[in-house]
Amino acid sequence: MKLKHVMIVLRKEIKDLIRDRRTIISSIVIPMILIPLVNIVMGGGIQKFEQDMNENVTVALSQSSNTAEIRELVRDRILSKNPNIILVDTDDPVKALENNEIRCIIELESSYKEKLEEGKPIRVTLQYDESKSKSQAAADIVAWAVDEFSAEVIEERITALGLDPAILQPVQIERMNIAPNDKGNNMMLEMMLPFLISMLVAIGGIPAATDIVAGEKERNTFEPLLTTMPDRGSLLLGKYLAVTLFSFVSLVAIMAGLSIGYMINPNSLTMGVDEGLKGITLEPLAVVLALLITIALGMTFSGIQIALSTIAKSYKEAQTYLSFLMLATMIPGYATMFMQASDLSPVMFVLPVMNTVAAFKMVLSGSINYFNLVLALATSIVFVALTLAFAASLFKKEKVMFRN
Amino acid sequence: MEQMIEVTELVKKFGDFTAVDNISFSVSKGEIFGLLGENGAGKTTTLRMLATMLRPSSGHAVLKGYDTQKEPEKVRAQIGILFGGETGLYDRLTVAENITYFGELNGMSKDAIKERIRQLAQAFGMEDFVNKRASKLSKGMKQKAAFARSIVHDPDIMLFDEPTSGLDVTAARDVHDFILRCRSEGKTIVFSSHTMSEVEKLCDRIGIIHKGKLIECGTVDELKKKHGNDNLEELFVRLVGAK
């Protein structure tokens, strides 16, 4: 095997792939534009949804409760601390609820005044439409407001009896967050980013791998290539490095896209769910280890992709095999996606894809276990060697190379 | 005369199937040797073994003194190959880039490749399209580019595997001219075909291959004389039918 030959093949493959519209669209354009765009749109959608739920909560009194006295009680006492709840006056509140003019109907029992004075519980009925998320949320918001009013009444009654309202709270729970002060809630980022990085690196080389071996076979360029001076190992390594390089092209493209998305709307990174980049402190050594694990993942999958593309007789056959690989890659990806760094077990650090997801979760969470990271790197190197050896063995097999 | 190719008791088996069965022949320098046979006779397998793409199950092939199994890289440096059907060019590369790639892989320096492309572009009339991508070329242009690519490193031995397969008369004639041109440059040629007329037209000697066995070998005249038949096609059918 000669490095000179490897580099000649690598240079040619890069030039060839860069000129391939299919590869450029699937490796660069789609990851760079589509995923950040989805993030921005979804992030905006989630934020707007949350905003819509909590703002302009329109409510009305039921026909039987729509008296000046009850209106005053509801407006000035029950809902007074909730400016987001708007009490609407309507003759037919049920129809208004159906027409989405209001989200919830409040009804107080007719004897509410006497019962309040007598210190008896009064019944407040909230009518809402469970099929409408805004109506359901409005019922919850109004229920909280009623609970607050109830607590106020209790306090008034206890005070009137000459007692300390604290008597009703024999135990007081105090929650203490012992996480470092600078540590924010990055759940969404810890969930999305490691998954995205791992998946892109694992599947990013697929278009290149399909084109570089199966595509060559189909276009009849492979046999002339095999009659040139270099040995098969050099040809394989040149192609392998090209596929590995393209595995990272998608990652770089998506990172660029996410960065642009972040500049346009910082919430896009986490779909507006948590604190985004706020509060993330990265340990340099852990970051380096995670990057090395990612590179090893890219190399492992490049080996598998080249092997499958070599086995395939045609471009289409290679696409079929590699789409199965894509699905198989998603299983460990999704299995770890929703886990938090503290839930990761050492087994996850020895399996491809899972180990990269786990490493990045660890890096982002700041709770680093260096033994696990080194374990992930060591096993990743073994996988690189195994998959490359497998691809090399196929390149030497006449039955595979000349299947057609 | 110097023997450029010596094939001795060459066998190739794929599992239980014997594709090439104990064939032996030699080709002298500057000679065109034709392998004549039906589809599946073992011509392509033989050429693939000569080109070191396949390893023989037994026997030897020595090209310009290099054994295909012991020194495959050196063998490959001595050969140029042209396949029939598709030209096998990289569509997204220009003609010059296609030729350069093969020149580099065959150990040529950048300057030598540049000069060689200039020569070949002139020789094949490719000056107008040498910097165009292969995908933009007509079939004829592609064929010229494939010729040029196969001889960029000036190999002493040329292997042609059914090079006129699927070509029209004019394109097939261009291939014939190219083969004759290679011979005039002193190259040794092995040429496989199932077309009697072109074999008769081009080859100094022929070997008739059938079911992996070399059943006859000699000049066309020798074979006609030996079998008392002046028509090569009839002779071929009789030989193949008899086996």
Interface residues (C-beta under 8 A of the other chain):
Chain A: H5 I8 V9 K12 K15 D16 R19 D20 R219 N220 T221 E223 P224 L225 L226 T227 T228 M229 P230 D231 E398 K399 M401 F402
Chain B: F14 R48 A51 T52 M53 L54 R55 P72 E73 R76 A77 I79 I81 F83 G85 E86 T87 G88 L89 Y90 D91 R92 L93 E97 Y101 F102 E104 L105 N106 G107 R133 R149 S150 L159
